[in-house]
């Protein structure tokens, strides 16, 4: 009986943690900060 209770408790804890984390995060594609004409990334560096 203790094993079943522990399993149910662990399952509830896992569901609670994953559902709490699923709401985090930014939706949509990532965009560089700042105006488009000021973005310097990616930058090409000289070979020597």
N, C-alpha and C positions, 0 to 999 in steps of 0.2 A: 504494500500500500504506500509506503514511503517513496518507493521508486516512481510510482505513477504520479504522486503529488509533486515530486521534484521535477519530473519530466514536463508536467503541465506548467509549473512555475517557470521553468527555463524557456518553454515555448512562448509563454505570455511575455516574458522579459525580452526575448529576441524580437517578437512582433512589435512590442512597444518601442524598442530602440530603433528598429528599422523604419517604422512609420514616422517617428520623430525626425529622423534624418532625411527622409524622402522629401520633406517640405523645404529643405535647405537647397541653396544653389540658384544660380541665375539662369533664367530661361532665355533661349535664343542663342544665336552664334556669337562668339566673342568678338569684340571690337577694340581696337587700340584706343587708349585715352587721348583726348585732345583733338584739335582740328586736323583735318586730313592733310593740309599743306605743311604742317609742322612735324609730321611723323618721319622719323629718320631710321626706322627699323623696317626691314633688315638692311644692314649697312654692309657694303663691300669693302674689304680691307685689302691693302696691297700685298702681293706675294712676298716681297722682300723689303 
